[in-house]
Amino acid sequence: MTTDPKYPLTDSQASAEAARLIREAYQPTPEPIISYRDTTPVPAVGSTPPVLQPETRIVPQWAAGVAVASIGVGAGVTGLGCGAWLILQGLASVTLTGVLAATLPFAGIAAAATAIGSAFARGRRASTTNVYQGTVVQRTEVTATARGMLSRAKAGQ
């Protein structure tokens, strides 16, 4: 049978073709296959030799740098944490006598520096003579200017 328009069908051929199409349309369809499970056992060792699979992933340079830096930062922070732990363990066992003994040299140095500084300041003050000449003008007016949310207070000139 042909359905080409160049070869028109006769009435009997057309009715036979129509009956065939109707018969095919009302045939029951088989259930569609939606899954498949291969039940053949998998061999423990196959007959195919292993194939070399070269590494083809490319790591960007910045990613490698970030990874190295994060490892370094992690190691550094771990070291700082261990140092802080040791210091705090030492401070936990401190007594008042130990604190006084440890700070006595610093207190002595501070007292000596204060004494030397005050002696130097007194020596400079004793040799200074201030002589003021001229008229003294004292202004007490205050000018306030408010601009926006901020205000300013200026002494008059």
Phi, psi and chi 1 to 4 in degrees:
 res  aa     phi    psi   chi1   chi2   chi3   chi4
   1 MET       -  140.0  -78.5  -75.5  147.7      -
   2 THR  -128.0  144.0  170.8      -      -      -
   3 THR  -114.3   19.6   57.3      -      -      -
   4 ASP   -70.1  131.8 -167.0    3.6      -      -
   5 PRO   -64.3  -16.8    0.6   -0.5      -      -
   6 LYS   -70.3  -28.1  -66.6 -178.3 -161.0  174.3
   7 TYR  -114.9   87.7  -55.8  105.1      -      -
   8 PRO   -66.3  148.2   18.7  -23.2      -      -
   9 LEU   -86.8  151.0  -61.8  174.4      -      -
  10 THR   -78.7  172.1   62.2      -      -      -
  11 ASP   -63.4  -41.0  -73.9  -19.3      -      -
  12 SER   -68.3  -38.3   62.2      -      -      -
  13 GLN   -66.7  -40.1  -70.1  174.8  -24.9      -
  14 ALA   -65.8  -41.1      -      -      -      -
  15 SER   -69.1  -35.1   62.4      -      -      -
  16 ALA   -66.4  -40.3      -      -      -      -
  17 GLU   -67.0  -41.6 -178.9   66.2   17.0      -
  18 ALA   -63.1  -41.6      -      -      -      -
  19 ALA   -64.7  -39.3      -      -      -      -
  20 ARG   -64.4  -44.2 -176.7 -174.1   67.6   79.7
  21 LEU   -63.8  -39.9  -69.9  173.8      -      -
  22 ILE   -67.1  -40.5  -68.7  170.6      -      -
  23 ARG   -61.7  -44.1 -130.5 -178.5    4.8  -97.8
  24 GLU   -66.4  -34.7  -75.1 -179.9    3.4      -
  25 ALA   -68.2  -32.9      -      -      -      -
  26 TYR   -96.9   10.2  -74.6  102.6      -      -
  27 GLN   -71.8  141.7  -71.8  -72.2  -31.6      -
  28 PRO   -68.2  138.4   19.5  -26.3      -      -
  29 THR   -90.5  145.0   58.4      -      -      -
  30 PRO   -70.6  155.5   24.2  -31.1      -      -
  31 GLU   -64.2  134.5  -72.1  -66.4  -38.8      -
  32 PRO   -71.5  147.1   24.8  -32.2      -      -
  33 ILE   -85.9  117.4  -61.5  173.4      -      -
  34 ILE  -109.6  -12.4   55.8  172.7      -      -
  35 SER  -153.3  160.3   65.4      -      -      -
  36 TYR  -145.6  134.7  174.0   75.5      -      -
  37 ARG  -122.0  123.7 -179.3 -178.5  -60.2  -99.2
  38 ASP   -84.0  116.6 -172.7    7.2      -      -
  39 THR   -97.2    4.7   57.6      -      -      -
  40 THR   -69.8  138.7   57.3      -      -      -
  41 PRO   -68.8  144.6   22.7  -29.9      -      -
  42 VAL   -85.4  128.3  179.1      -      -      -
  43 PRO   -70.0  146.5   23.3  -31.0      -      -
  44 ALA   -67.0  -41.7      -      -      -      -
  45 VAL  -131.4  123.4  176.2      -      -      -
  46 GLY   -85.7  172.2      -      -      -      -
  47 SER   -88.1  -11.2   59.5      -      -      -
  48 THR   -83.5  129.8  -54.2      -      -      -
  49 PRO   -69.7  153.7   24.5  -31.8      -      -
  50 PRO   -65.6  148.7   19.6  -27.8      -      -
  51 VAL  -111.2  134.5  177.7      -      -      -
  52 LEU   -65.7  128.2  177.9   64.7      -      -
  53 GLN  -118.0   95.6  -62.4  177.2   -5.1      -
  54 PRO   -67.9  152.3   24.5  -31.6      -      -
  55 GLU   -74.0  123.2  179.7   66.8   40.5      -
  56 THR  -118.4    0.3   57.6      -      -      -
  57 ARG   -73.1  141.6  -67.3 -179.1  -67.6  175.2
  58 ILE  -116.1  122.9  -61.9  173.3      -      -
  59 VAL   -96.3  125.9  176.7      -      -      -
  60 PRO   -62.7  152.7  -14.6   23.0      -      -
  61 GLN   -63.8  -38.1 -173.3  173.9    4.9      -
  62 TRP   -65.6  -35.1   64.8  -93.2      -      -
  63 ALA   -68.5  -40.6      -      -      -      -
  64 ALA   -64.6  -39.4      -      -      -      -
  65 GLY   -64.0  -41.5      -      -      -      -
  66 VAL   -64.6  -39.2  166.8      -      -      -
  67 ALA   -64.5  -44.8      -      -      -      -
  68 VAL   -65.5  -42.0  170.2      -      -      -
  69 ALA   -64.7  -39.5      -      -      -      -
  70 SER   -67.4  -35.5   64.6      -      -      -
  71 ILE   -64.9  -42.9  -69.0  169.8      -      -
  72 GLY   -63.9  -42.8      -      -      -      -
  73 VAL   -64.7  -41.0  167.3      -      -      -
  74 GLY   -62.3  -42.3      -      -      -      -
  75 ALA   -66.5  -40.2      -      -      -      -
  76 GLY   -64.8  -43.3      -      -      -      -
  77 VAL   -65.6  -36.5  167.6      -      -      -
  78 THR   -63.5  -41.8  -57.4      -      -      -
  79 GLY   -63.6  -42.2      -      -      -      -
  80 LEU   -64.1  -39.7  -71.3  175.6      -      -
  81 GLY   -63.4  -41.8      -      -      -      -
  82 CYS   -64.7  -40.8  -70.5      -      -      -
  83 GLY   -63.8  -43.4      -      -      -      -
  84 ALA   -62.8  -39.9      -      -      -      -
  85 TRP   -61.5  -43.9 -179.8   79.0      -      -
  86 LEU   -63.7  -42.5  -72.4  171.8      -      -
  87 ILE   -63.9  -45.0  -70.7  171.2      -      -
  88 LEU   -67.6  -33.1  -66.6  174.5      -      -
  89 GLN   -64.0  -39.7  -76.1  -67.9  -35.3      -
  90 GLY   -67.7  -39.2      -      -      -      -
  91 LEU   -70.1  -25.3  -71.8  175.9      -      -
  92 ALA   -69.3  -22.7      -      -      -      -
  93 SER  -103.6   22.3   62.4      -      -      -
  94 VAL   -83.1  140.4  170.4      -      -      -
  95 THR  -112.5  167.7   61.4      -      -      -
  96 LEU   -62.9  -40.5  178.8   60.3      -      -
  97 THR   -62.6  -40.3  -51.4      -      -      -
  98 GLY   -66.0  -40.3      -      -      -      -
  99 VAL   -64.7  -44.4  170.8      -      -      -
 100 LEU   -63.6  -40.8  -68.1  176.7      -      -
 101 ALA   -66.5  -35.2      -      -      -      -
 102 ALA   -76.1  -32.6      -      -      -      -
 103 THR   -92.9   -9.9   57.4      -      -      -
 104 LEU   -58.2  -46.1 -171.8   60.8      -      -
 105 PRO   -61.2  -39.3  -20.6   29.7      -      -
 106 PHE   -67.7  -38.3  -62.5  111.8      -      -
 107 ALA   -65.7  -39.2      -      -      -      -
 108 GLY   -64.5  -43.5      -      -      -      -
 109 ILE   -64.2  -41.5  -68.9  171.4      -      -
 110 ALA   -64.8  -41.0      -      -      -      -
 111 ALA   -64.7  -41.7      -      -      -      -
 112 ALA   -64.6  -42.4      -      -      -      -
 113 ALA   -64.2  -39.1      -      -      -      -
 114 THR   -65.9  -41.3  -55.7      -      -      -
 115 ALA   -65.2  -42.5      -      -      -      -
 116 ILE   -66.4  -41.3  -68.9  170.6      -      -
 117 GLY   -65.1  -41.3      -      -      -      -
 118 SER   -69.1  -37.1   64.1      -      -      -
 119 ALA   -65.1  -40.3      -      -      -      -
 120 PHE   -66.4  -40.6 -177.5   71.3      -      -
 121 ALA   -66.1  -39.5      -      -      -      -
 122 ARG   -66.9  -37.6  -76.7 -175.9 -172.7  164.6
 123 GLY   -65.0  -38.8      -      -      -      -
 124 ARG   -70.8  -37.8  -75.8 -172.9   53.1 -165.1
 125 ARG   -68.4  -34.4 -163.4  174.0   -4.0  174.6
 126 ALA   -68.9  -29.1      -      -      -      -
 127 SER   -94.1   -1.5   64.4      -      -      -
 128 THR   -93.8  128.6  -57.5      -      -      -
 129 THR  -118.8  121.0  -55.6      -      -      -
 130 ASN  -103.4  125.1  -67.0  -36.8      -      -
 131 VAL  -120.6  118.6  177.0      -      -      -
 132 TYR  -104.3  132.3  -63.1  102.3      -      -
 133 GLN  -129.6  147.0  -64.2  175.8   -7.9      -
 134 GLY   111.3  176.0      -      -      -      -
 135 THR   -84.7  151.0   58.3      -      -      -
 136 VAL  -109.0  127.0  175.6      -      -      -
 137 VAL  -114.0  128.9  177.9      -      -      -
 138 GLN  -118.6  120.4 -175.9  175.6   -1.2      -
 139 ARG  -112.2  132.9  -63.1  180.0 -174.1 -122.6
 140 THR  -121.4   -0.3   58.0      -      -      -
 141 GLU   -74.8  146.1   71.7 -103.0   14.3      -
 142 VAL  -123.3  131.6  175.4      -      -      -
 143 THR  -109.5  124.7  -54.4      -      -      -
 144 ALA  -109.8  129.0      -      -      -      -
 145 THR  -124.7  123.5  -52.9      -      -      -
 146 ALA  -104.2  126.9      -      -      -      -
 147 ARG  -129.9  110.4  -64.1 -178.6 -176.4  161.5
 148 GLY    65.4 -132.2      -      -      -      -
 149 MET   -87.1  -11.8  -68.3  177.6   62.5      -
 150 LEU  -108.9  145.6  -55.9  173.5      -      -
 151 SER  -127.2  154.0   63.8      -      -      -
 152 ARG  -125.7  144.6  -64.0 -178.1 -175.5  176.7
 153 ALA  -119.2  121.3      -      -      -      -
 154 LYS  -123.7  143.4  -64.8 -178.6 -178.5  178.5
 155 ALA   -77.7  138.8      -      -      -      -
 156 GLY   -67.3  156.0      -      -      -      -
 157 GLN  -119.5      -  -63.5  179.5    7.0      -
